[in-house]
């Protein structure tokens, strides 16, 4: 394995910035800070003052394998991820076959070992009838248990109250929830169909996947977590009202001791309902992109540590699928290649600090999921790093997209920052123009 010296970097880690060097040896960080003499035969990369930070750990992606690989695959989407500075991902269970038993979980790890450029782990999906699989799960065999408490594919909507209670009471690892109330959404869908037929305007999505549906379901999840002492992580918060629930909880506990944490996704921080007029189904996702008031409240909650983690919910669909009418166009947005860049836009606008971005995309994810030796720039830790040129514009266009679906809602946007290089386990997998296809990603391990 190549020994690499990154010199003259602006190193940001754990809220501290320092100018200096970082040495990678045998896939791990050997030394940090000051001027480091290059070992014989080492590759030396002059960072020229660029930002060096831990790679993003994305705790919510849909890479579509197995069974849905016309949309994306572990190989294609992990390659796009490292080009965006994401060095590790945690992937969701709603594939085909669904990841709802130990055998399916192990099959995904085996496939990732063959093709993934990034580090990886997978969620075991909950259903109304797999509680015994959840009880039997080795705490180190998955990143978490995923519960769809809102509409999902197949039998993955968990709406049986007794089953929900059993999962919350017995989950051996963190429970991650998609919180939307399906009966409320179904009623609003019927109302929209009665008014518009099949020609429902795409901007109605913000109302159909309503704030009330999110609030009700999130309240239920939090109540169950408190009752059973569950380690709960609520995914993709989209409303200002939900934030008040987490703020009230945090007054009673700190991040270090809290059993309940909250996440925001990059698209909910970037878009609001006015963007449906130009982007339409490209930003149709669940839960829905809502008002500008909600977007600004989410950004404020990130700053104030009410939101603990930022993720993507990367969910590619083919362009042809997305051209359908409201009820036919599927929900989901491809995001991993430009997620960090979109967060740096908030930095340029003065809305988020670089320290906050690193905390929410790396440090806090490692802590919440008990990751072993990742999420920080520390000597002895895995060398999962990203080098960023904060002042080099990057135009997003079809020619530089790496998603298998080959479209992005960010097309024709010029990002103000560029991902210059990404390292996964000491391997330079992206050099600013080319992303490797080499399967160097490792299975994430845990301190549990």
TIDOKOL-351695 format. One line per field, with one value per residue (C-alpha): residue number from 1; residue in one letter; x, y, z. Coordinates in pm, 1 decimal, decimal comma, padded with zeros to 6 digits, always signed. Example, Ala and Ser with C-alpha at 12.3 -4.5 7.8 and 13.67 -1.06 7.14 Angstrom:
% residues 2
num <- [1 2];
residu <- [A S];
c1 <- [+01230,0 +01367,0];
c2 <- [-00450,0 -00106,0];
c3 <- [+00780,0 +00714,0];
This chain:
% residues 448
num <- [1 2 3 4 5 6 7 8 9 10 11 12 13 14 15 16 17 18 19 20 21 22 23 24 25 26 27 28 29 30 31 32 33 34 35 36 37 38 39 40 41 42 43 44 45 46 47 48 49 50 51 52 53 54 55 56 57 58 59 60 61 62 63 64 65 66 67 68 69 70 71 72 73 74 75 76 77 78 79 80 81 82 83 84 85 86 87 88 89 90 91 92 93 94 95 96 97 98 99 100 101 102 103 104 105 106 107 108 109 110 111 112 113 114 115 116 117 118 119 120 121 122 123 124 125 126 127 128 129 130 131 132 133 134 135 136 137 138 139 140 141 142 143 144 145 146 147 148 149 150 151 152 153 154 155 156 157 158 159 160 161 162 163 164 165 166 167 168 169 170 171 172 173 174 175 176 177 178 179 180 181 182 183 184 185 186 187 188 189 190 191 192 193 194 195 196 197 198 199 200 201 202 203 204 205 206 207 208 209 210 211 212 213 214 215 216 217 218 219 220 221 222 223 224 225 226 227 228 229 230 231 232 233 234 235 236 237 238 239 240 241 242 243 244 245 246 247 248 249 250 251 252 253 254 255 256 257 258 259 260 261 262 263 264 265 266 267 268 269 270 271 272 273 274 275 276 277 278 279 280 281 282 283 284 285 286 287 288 289 290 291 292 293 294 295 296 297 298 299 300 301 302 303 304 305 306 307 308 309 310 311 312 313 314 315 316 317 318 319 320 321 322 323 324 325 326 327 328 329 330 331 332 333 334 335 336 337 338 339 340 341 342 343 344 345 346 347 348 349 350 351 352 353 354 355 356 357 358 359 360 361 362 363 364 365 366 367 368 369 370 371 372 373 374 375 376 377 378 379 380 381 382 383 384 385 386 387 388 389 390 391 392 393 394 395 396 397 398 399 400 401 402 403 404 405 406 407 408 409 410 411 412 413 414 415 416 417 418 419 420 421 422 423 424 425 426 427 428 429 430 431 432 433 434 435 436 437 438 439 440 441 442 443 444 445 446 447 448];
residu <- [X X X X X X X X X X X X X X X X X X X X X X X X X X X X X X X X X X X X X X X X X X X X X X X X X X X X X X X X X X X X X X X X X X X X X X X X X X X X X X X X X X X X X X X X X X X X X X X X X X X X X X X X X X X X X X X X X X X X X X X X X X X X X X X X X X X X X X X X X X X X X X X X X X X X X X X X X X X X X X X X X X X X X X X X X X X X X X X X X X X X X X X X X X X X X X X X X X X X X X X X X X X X X X X X X X X X X X X X X X X X X X X X X X X X X X X X X X X X X X X X X X X X X X X X X X X X X X X X X X X X X X X X X X X X X X X X X X X X X X X X X X X X X X X X X X X X X X X X X X X X X X X X X X X X X X X X X X X X X X X X X X X X X X X X X X X X X X X X X X X X X X X X X X X X X X X X X X X X X X X X X X X X X X X X X X X X X X X X X X X X X X X X X X X X X X X X X X X X X X X X X X X X X X X X X X X X X X X X X X X X X X X X X X X X X X X X X X X X X X X X X X X X X X X X];
c1 <- [+00000,0 +00122,7 +00259,7 +00123,2 +00225,8 -00028,5 +00161,8 +00060,7 -00300,4 -00554,0 -00652,2 -00994,0 -01086,4 -01285,4 -01344,8 -00975,0 -00798,4 -00426,2 -00190,6 +00040,3 +00096,5 -00068,7 +00105,8 -00081,1 +00081,2 -00069,8 -00415,1 -00418,7 -00321,2 +00036,0 +00105,8 -00073,8 +00045,2 +00353,6 +00604,1 +00655,0 +00955,7 +00848,7 +00947,8 +01145,8 +00920,1 +00620,2 +00375,9 +00378,3 +00073,2 +00097,5 -00244,4 -00157,4 -00364,7 -00679,3 -00917,2 -00841,0 -01121,1 -01260,5 -01461,7 -01837,3 -02010,6 -02354,2 -02590,0 -02876,6 -02844,5 -03036,5 -02786,4 -03056,4 -02870,0 -02989,2 -03285,2 -03316,3 -02986,1 -03140,0 -03145,7 -02804,4 -02566,6 -02315,5 -02035,6 -02175,0 -02314,6 -02013,9 -01795,5 -02016,8 -02002,8 -01623,6 -01618,5 -01835,5 -01611,5 -01825,9 -01595,4 -01846,7 -02214,9 -02495,0 -02744,2 -03116,4 -03309,0 -03586,7 -03428,6 -03527,5 -03511,2 -03559,5 -03288,8 -03516,7 -03326,9 -02970,4 -02904,4 -02997,8 -02787,7 -02481,3 -02532,5 -02512,8 -02188,1 -02043,9 -02143,1 -02003,1 -01670,2 -01654,3 -01749,9 -01770,0 -01519,8 -01638,4 -01663,0 -02004,4 -02260,9 -02624,6 -02950,2 -03165,5 -03517,9 -03811,2 -04142,8 -04460,9 -04338,1 -03957,2 -03919,2 -03733,8 -03471,0 -03421,3 -03387,5 -03125,9 -02913,1 -02547,6 -02497,5 -02186,6 -02351,7 -02539,3 -02534,9 -02895,4 -03256,6 -03462,1 -03832,7 -04057,2 -04328,3 -04461,3 -04553,9 -04293,8 -04255,1 -04383,2 -04442,6 -04190,1 -04448,3 -04455,6 -04798,7 -04881,2 -04864,9 -04767,8 -04486,8 -04358,9 -04348,3 -04161,7 -03899,2 -03841,5 -03819,7 -03579,5 -03361,4 -02997,4 -02863,3 -02985,9 -03329,7 -03357,5 -03708,9 -03880,7 -04163,1 -04477,8 -04834,1 -04964,9 -05342,4 -05314,3 -05118,3 -05362,6 -05654,4 -05478,2 -05387,3 -05753,6 -05854,5 -05595,0 -05706,5 -06069,8 -05975,9 -05713,5 -05748,7 -05408,9 -05290,0 -05197,3 -04946,1 -04606,3 -04593,1 -04890,3 -04641,8 -04549,8 -04912,8 -04993,3 -04690,7 -04800,2 -04629,7 -04905,7 -04821,5 -04456,0 -04530,0 -04771,6 -04534,5 -04227,3 -04416,3 -04507,1 -04145,6 -04014,3 -04277,7 -04186,9 -03814,8 -03868,4 -04089,9 -03839,4 -03506,2 -03444,6 -03150,3 -03362,0 -03236,7 -03512,2 -03419,7 -03475,4 -03664,7 -03853,4 -04069,7 -04013,2 -04268,3 -04073,2 -03766,4 -03950,9 -03996,7 -03622,6 -03539,9 -03764,1 -03595,5 -03246,2 -03329,2 -03345,8 -03029,1 -02707,6 -02590,7 -02353,3 -02635,7 -02942,4 -03114,6 -03289,6 -03111,9 -03231,7 -03111,1 -03156,6 -03086,8 -02902,0 -03199,6 -03425,4 -03153,8 -03114,5 -03461,3 -03807,3 -04152,4 -04091,2 -03836,2 -04110,3 -04202,1 -03869,0 -03757,7 -04088,7 -04048,5 -03669,1 -03712,9 -04010,9 -03899,0 -04040,4 -04075,0 -04144,2 -03949,6 -04166,7 -04169,4 -03888,5 -03977,4 -03905,6 -03579,2 -03452,6 -03564,6 -03368,2 -03052,5 -03097,1 -03146,9 -02820,9 -02638,8 -02793,3 -02726,5 -03094,9 -03013,9 -02731,1 -02645,8 -02665,6 -02713,3 -02832,2 -03109,2 -02955,0 -03225,0 -03175,8 -03449,5 -03418,7 -03495,8 -03778,1 -03941,0 -03922,0 -04113,1 -04436,2 -04739,4 -04762,0 -04881,3 -04647,5 -04321,0 -04133,2 -03995,2 -03619,8 -03324,7 -02963,6 -02737,3 -02411,8 -02185,3 -02276,5 -02393,2 -02080,8 -02057,8 -02416,8 -02325,3 -02026,8 -02274,5 -02426,6 -02075,1 -02019,5 -02352,2 -02260,5 -02531,2 -02305,8 -01948,9 -01695,6 -01667,5 -02040,1 -02029,9 -01751,9 -01929,6 -02261,4 -02123,8 -01842,0 -01789,2 -02153,0 -02224,4 -01929,5 -02048,5 -02414,7 -02341,6 -02039,6 -01803,5 -01458,3 -01160,8 -01349,1 -01503,3 -01203,0 -00853,1 -00667,4 -00341,3 -00416,9 -00757,0 -00843,5 -00728,5 -01071,2 -01010,8 -01132,6 -00938,1 -01152,6 -01077,1 -01330,5 -01275,8 -01270,4 -01604,7 -01749,3 -02021,9 -02254,9 -02344,5 -02425,8 -02063,5 -01929,5 -02213,1 -02122,3 -02468,6 -02600,3 -02926,1 -02719,5 -02924,1 -02908,9 -03135,9 -02813,5 -02746,3 -02667,3 -02569,4 -02216,8 -02097,7 -01848,2 -01629,4 -01464,5 -01374,1 -01002,7 -00921,0 -01072,5 -00896,1 -01063,8 -00849,2 -00538,6 -00627,1 -00665,1 -00994,4 -01065,5 -00807,2 -01036,1 -01119,6 -01118,3 -01292,3 -01149,0 -01357,2 -01130,1 -01320,6 -01111,7 -01403,3 -01413,9 -01705,5 -01759,3 -01691,2 -01833,6 -01749,9 -02061,0];
c2 <- [+00000,0 +00348,5 +00572,5 +00922,2 +01258,0 +01538,9 +01860,7 +02224,6 +02144,6 +02345,8 +02061,5 +02077,6 +01824,7 +01832,5 +02205,2 +02289,0 +02421,8 +02388,2 +02429,1 +02135,8 +01791,7 +01451,3 +01117,9 +00805,2 +00465,2 +00118,8 +00264,8 +00462,6 +00807,7 +00778,8 +01139,6 +01475,9 +01833,5 +02045,0 +01969,0 +01597,3 +01459,8 +01243,7 +00877,4 +00714,2 +00624,5 +00814,3 +00986,3 +01355,7 +01570,3 +01945,5 +02055,6 +02420,6 +02535,3 +02347,0 +02218,4 +01866,4 +01705,6 +01361,9 +01205,6 +01231,1 +00927,1 +00906,9 +00716,4 +00699,5 +00589,6 +00371,0 +00215,2 -00011,2 -00342,6 -00615,3 -00615,5 -00251,1 -00202,9 -00022,2 +00275,6 +00233,0 -00020,9 -00044,2 -00002,3 +00303,6 +00488,6 +00428,8 +00567,3 +00877,4 +00900,4 +00914,9 +01178,4 +01379,2 +01327,5 +01054,2 +00779,1 +00556,6 +00481,4 +00298,2 +00150,2 +00091,1 -00238,5 -00165,1 -00353,0 -00682,0 -00913,2 -00690,2 -00693,2 -00825,1 -01135,9 -01221,1 -01410,1 -01111,9 -00884,5 -01105,5 -01122,0 -00742,7 -00731,0 -00998,3 -00801,4 -00476,1 -00645,6 -00723,0 -00384,2 -00095,2 +00187,8 +00326,8 +00177,6 +00034,6 -00109,0 -00205,0 -00178,1 -00475,2 -00379,4 -00425,5 -00573,6 -00668,3 -01026,2 -01039,2 -00949,5 -01274,1 -01185,5 -00850,6 -01009,7 -01252,9 -00986,2 -00960,4 -00594,9 -00577,9 -00726,9 -00415,7 -00040,8 -00024,2 -00139,9 +00052,6 +00101,8 +00255,6 +00412,8 +00567,9 +00425,2 +00199,9 -00082,0 -00434,2 -00530,9 -00291,3 -00052,2 -00141,0 -00032,9 -00304,1 -00138,1 -00458,2 -00523,9 -00166,0 -00196,7 -00527,6 -00379,1 -00072,8 -00290,8 -00549,4 -00377,3 -00456,3 -00163,1 +00186,3 +00208,2 +00449,2 +00556,9 +00704,4 +00894,7 +00971,9 +00865,2 +00658,3 +00689,4 +01069,3 +01068,4 +00827,3 +01056,7 +01358,6 +01160,1 +01074,1 +01437,1 +01545,6 +01275,2 +01380,4 +01740,3 +01692,7 +01334,9 +01211,5 +01568,2 +01656,1 +01945,8 +01832,7 +02118,1 +01955,1 +01696,4 +01930,2 +01922,4 +01558,2 +01429,4 +01670,8 +01820,5 +01677,5 +01325,4 +01380,3 +01531,5 +01255,4 +00974,1 +01137,7 +01187,3 +00817,4 +00710,4 +00935,9 +00815,0 +00451,7 +00526,2 +00691,2 +00406,4 +00134,3 +00318,1 +00262,7 +00420,4 +00608,7 +00804,2 +00987,9 +01028,7 +01325,7 +01573,2 +01813,4 +02041,6 +02320,2 +02164,2 +01838,9 +02037,1 +02164,5 +01803,0 +01739,4 +02070,2 +01982,6 +01642,6 +01791,0 +02013,2 +01691,5 +01528,6 +01590,4 +01428,1 +01211,0 +01056,7 +01102,4 +00796,5 +01007,9 +01192,7 +01376,0 +01404,2 +01653,0 +01579,1 +01801,5 +01850,7 +01969,2 +02222,2 +02335,0 +02333,0 +02464,0 +02429,0 +02711,8 +02484,9 +02243,5 +02504,1 +02459,0 +02111,9 +01929,5 +01556,6 +01592,0 +01699,3 +01474,9 +01280,3 +01139,1 +01316,4 +01605,7 +01925,6 +02181,0 +02557,8 +02810,9 +02858,8 +02489,0 +02504,5 +02799,4 +02635,8 +02322,7 +02523,7 +02702,6 +02369,2 +02239,7 +02544,8 +02506,7 +02130,4 +02040,6 +01843,5 +01601,0 +01456,6 +01556,7 +01280,8 +01247,5 +00985,9 +00934,4 +00754,6 +00736,8 +00660,5 +00653,1 +00973,8 +00793,9 +00697,3 +01054,7 +01182,0 +01021,4 +01204,8 +01283,3 +00939,8 +00755,8 +00948,5 +00777,9 +00968,2 +00999,2 +01217,9 +01124,9 +01328,6 +01166,4 +01324,0 +01681,0 +01660,4 +01808,3 +02075,2 +02178,0 +02213,7 +02430,6 +02659,2 +02726,8 +02800,8 +03055,0 +03216,7 +03240,2 +02995,5 +02709,0 +02702,0 +02452,1 +02317,2 +02247,4 +02072,5 +01839,5 +01771,0 +01681,9 +01476,0 +01287,1 +01314,4 +01285,7 +00994,6 +00800,8 +00864,2 +00782,5 +00451,7 +00362,1 +00337,5 +00201,8 +00420,7 +00638,2 +00982,2 +01179,6 +01280,1 +01102,5 +00914,5 +00543,4 +00598,5 +00480,6 +00731,5 +00831,2 +01190,2 +01455,5 +01752,2 +02049,6 +02362,5 +02598,9 +02866,6 +02669,2 +02677,9 +02347,4 +02338,8 +02040,1 +01897,9 +01570,8 +01524,9 +01499,7 +01298,8 +00951,8 +00831,5 +00542,0 +00734,6 +01019,4 +01311,7 +01547,1 +01819,5 +02024,5 +02025,6 +02375,3 +02483,3 +02614,8 +02506,8 +02743,5 +02462,3 +02157,7 +01816,8 +01791,2 +01442,7 +01162,6 +00882,5 +00564,4 +00358,5 +00534,0 +00472,0 +00784,3 +00697,9 +01041,0 +01287,9 +01575,6 +01445,9 +01065,8 +00831,5 +00485,4 +00171,5 -00035,1 -00210,7 -00081,2 -00008,5 -00197,9 -00315,0 -00070,2 -00206,9 -00094,4 -00044,2 -00210,5];
c3 <- [+00000,0 -00090,8 +00183,1 +00123,7 +00264,2 +00226,8 +00286,5 +00339,0 +00421,5 +00619,4 +00851,8 +01019,9 +01286,9 +01612,1 +01583,9 +01550,7 +01241,5 +01190,1 +00898,5 +00843,1 +00703,8 +00737,0 +00677,5 +00565,7 +00611,0 +00576,7 +00525,8 +00849,1 +00966,6 +01090,3 +01190,5 +01188,7 +01215,9 +01162,4 +00891,7 +00836,5 +00649,6 +00357,1 +00406,8 +00129,3 -00163,2 -00030,1 -00264,8 -00175,8 -00247,2 -00196,2 -00068,5 -00133,9 +00162,6 +00069,9 +00338,2 +00462,9 +00663,6 +00749,9 +00470,2 +00499,6 +00649,5 +00488,9 +00715,2 +00464,8 +00102,4 -00140,7 -00382,3 -00537,5 -00528,9 -00548,0 -00779,9 -00886,8 -01064,3 -01363,0 -01123,7 -00958,9 -00810,9 -00528,8 -00784,1 -00965,3 -00665,7 -00439,8 -00717,1 -00734,2 -00355,2 -00331,7 -00606,7 -00368,9 -00065,6 +00093,3 +00218,1 +00400,7 +00354,2 +00532,3 +00288,9 +00319,2 +00300,8 +00047,6 -00242,3 -00408,2 -00223,6 +00077,3 +00344,8 +00616,7 +00728,3 +00822,4 +00498,4 +00281,6 +00502,5 +00464,5 +00086,8 +00063,1 +00259,4 +00029,2 -00279,1 -00141,6 -00075,3 -00446,7 -00590,7 -00342,1 -00367,3 -00032,2 +00315,9 +00389,6 +00622,8 +00584,0 +00776,4 +00861,3 +00759,9 +00995,0 +00886,8 +01067,7 +01093,0 +01137,3 +01505,3 +01576,8 +01312,4 +01485,8 +01829,1 +01695,6 +01523,8 +01626,1 +01732,1 +01514,0 +01204,6 +01086,7 +01131,5 +01247,2 +01223,4 +00967,3 +01032,7 +00769,2 +00983,8 +00664,7 +00325,6 +00169,5 -00079,6 -00026,1 +00334,8 +00485,2 +00627,6 +00996,5 +01117,3 +01370,4 +01712,2 +01893,8 +01644,2 +01672,6 +02049,7 +02020,1 +01787,7 +02005,6 +02315,9 +02170,2 +01907,5 +01994,9 +01789,1 +01690,6 +01530,9 +01235,4 +01142,1 +00839,3 +01008,8 +00811,2 +00892,0 +00600,3 +00663,0 +00670,0 +00342,4 +00175,7 +00259,7 +00110,1 -00202,6 -00256,7 -00211,3 -00468,6 -00712,6 -00673,7 -00758,3 -01031,2 -01154,8 -01270,4 -01340,6 -00983,2 -00991,4 -00863,2 -00609,9 -00432,6 -00301,9 -00015,6 +00099,0 +00025,9 +00217,6 +00484,3 +00786,8 +01006,2 +00883,7 +00975,9 +01317,1 +01421,3 +01324,3 +01480,2 +01807,0 +01806,6 +01747,3 +02023,3 +02268,6 +02197,7 +02235,7 +02572,4 +02690,2 +02602,0 +02624,0 +02253,4 +02071,9 +01816,9 +01517,6 +01327,2 +00962,5 +00727,6 +00944,5 +00717,1 +00933,7 +01182,7 +01416,7 +01446,6 +01546,0 +01851,7 +01965,0 +01954,3 +02114,8 +02408,7 +02435,8 +02433,4 +02727,9 +02926,9 +02791,2 +02596,8 +02273,1 +02473,6 +02674,9 +02455,2 +02317,9 +02055,1 +01773,5 +01463,9 +01107,5 +00824,8 +00459,3 +00216,7 -00017,0 +00265,0 +00352,8 -00008,6 -00167,4 -00074,3 -00231,7 -00480,1 -00651,7 -00764,2 -01027,3 -01207,7 -01099,1 -01058,9 -00998,3 -00976,9 -00614,4 -00539,6 -00233,9 +00088,8 +00322,1 +00091,5 +00043,4 +00220,4 +00277,8 +00289,9 +00657,3 +00716,8 +00521,9 +00724,4 +01048,5 +00958,3 +00890,3 +01221,5 +01397,1 +01248,6 +01382,6 +01728,1 +01751,7 +01754,8 +01438,4 +01510,3 +01168,7 +00801,3 +00540,2 +00180,1 +00146,0 -00199,2 -00400,3 -00778,5 -01031,3 -01407,7 -01594,2 -01776,0 -01446,0 -01322,0 -01628,2 -01510,8 -01375,9 -01004,3 -00895,3 -01133,5 -01084,8 -00798,9 -00501,5 -00458,4 -00556,6 -00649,7 -00419,2 -00303,8 -00566,3 -00469,7 -00107,5 +00052,0 -00217,0 -00143,9 +00225,0 +00134,1 -00044,0 +00299,0 +00427,1 +00149,9 +00234,6 +00603,3 +00712,1 +00830,7 +00958,7 +00830,9 +01184,8 +01190,4 +00852,8 +00969,5 +01298,2 +01134,8 +00844,8 +01018,2 +01393,8 +01503,2 +01268,1 +01407,1 +01761,7 +01699,7 +01531,6 +01749,4 +01452,8 +01524,5 +01424,1 +01174,9 +01153,0 +01281,2 +01171,2 +01450,0 +01449,9 +01421,1 +01259,7 +00908,5 +00648,8 +00514,8 +00403,0 +00164,4 +00030,4 -00071,1 -00271,4 -00118,7 -00381,8 -00706,7 -00890,7 -01009,1 -01277,4 -01243,5 -01584,1 -01758,5 -01862,5 -01505,9 -01347,4 -01223,7 -01119,5 -01321,6 -01371,4 -01527,8 -01399,3 -01103,6 -00970,0 -00937,1 -01313,4 -01444,8 -01092,5 -01040,1 -00697,5 -00539,1 -00402,3 -00559,3 -00418,5 -00502,0 -00370,4 -00165,5 +00020,0 +00142,6 +00377,3 +00246,3 -00119,5 -00330,1 -00499,1 -00648,9 -00778,1 -00873,0 -01217,6 -01210,8 -00966,8 -00918,1 -00967,9 -00742,7 -00464,9 -00173,3 +00061,0 +00388,2 +00599,7 +00883,3 +01229,6 +01561,1 +01926,8 +02063,8];
